[in-house]
Amino acid sequence: MIGEQAKAIGKINPQLYKDYPGTEWHKIIRLRDLISHHYDDIDHEIVYQIVIEEIPNLEVAVKTIISDLTSK
């Protein structure tokens, strides 16, 4: 879901990727595509590691983006 929404945001507002370069948007989208279309090739331990290590950082980034957008 996160990857799909990141892809949709890029279509609506590609500038958002440039405004928040600390978030690895293209990696998020590529992981979504990998999970959705090439699930037989997935190393589940790597996906678990990404979830544990990266989702908290992404949550902070998304909250910052929402705050920035709602304060404009």
C-alpha positions, 0 to 999 in steps of 0.5 A, a space after each residue: 500500500 505504501 509503495 502504491 501511494 508513493 507511486 500515485 503521489 509522484 504522478 500527481 505531484 512529482 515535485 514532492 520527491 524533490 522537496 523531500 530527497 531524504 526519502 528513497 521514493 524510488 526504492 519504496 516503489 521498486 520494493 512494492 513492484 517486487 513484492 507485487 509482481 515477483 513475490 517468488 524471488 523475495 527474501 522474506 528476511 530482507 523484507 522483514 528487516 526493511 519493515 523493522 528498520 525503515 518503516 519507522 523512518 518513513 512514518 516520521 517523513 510522512 508525518 513531516 510532509 503532512 505537517 508541511 502541507 497542512 501548514 501552507 
